[in-house]
């Protein structure tokens, strides 16, 4: 059994929740980031007393500071073994019509918020040569139509992770990136709901220009649900990144993760465009 402490953001549902509960079962002391009392209560009921829900909004400096103080008080002089930056949202729609405030929100949560949390917790991580795990996506390797805001956030997170890995090497702090393909979690349903809502709010001109493409994308999202991976595959990668003597710098999850990586490395832009359009019947 381990007594090492872990912080994970976005632990209310999906991948974050699965990771928090699994690490709790392994014996880690888990500080699980949540946004409300209902999510905190749900996690407590499903876990041991090693798991502590921590209220944190990664877009608000005061919330991050308060959560950091709670964690510092609980740990006293002990350092932090791991930080899992998992919190995130999906903004979808044609870039021509995506509201700029929505784009800012996407980047604020998926990029700036991750850095803000990492900055706050680095002193604790440095105490025991801790590890940082950033939850990226196949969209951080290959951008697809109507997911431009989300892909931009994940491309940025990949770059930040590369810089961070090199900068923190002198202190023995490993930085790993997890790159899941489509995973069967509530965020996928939320993504579809957000897509439909945004389509409904678009001006009539957008529907005229992109209407057939919208329908094709929604159908593709519906069809791919049948072949999504279980969150357990991500959980296993997170476990390895936290416990292996030599964690990988990147964990490519599922067939989509490997295909995206091959695309990014070897395929020309024109070939990628052709395959993506054909796959989504655009």
Secondary structure, 3 states (H helix, E strand, C coil): CCCCEEEECCCCCHHHHHHHHHHHHHCCEEEEEECCHHHHHHHHHHCCCCEEEEECCCCCHHHHHHHHHHHHHHHCCCCCCEEEECCCCCCCCCCCCCCHHHHHHHHHHHHHHHHHHHHHHHHHHHHCCCEEEEECCHHHCCCCCCCHHHHHHHHHHHHHHHHHHHHCHHHCCEEEEEEECCECCHHHHHHHHHHHHHHHHCCHHHHHHHHHHHHHHHHHHHHHHHHCECCHHHHHHHHHHHHCCCCCCEEEEHHHHHHHHHHHHHCCHHHHHHHHHHHCCC
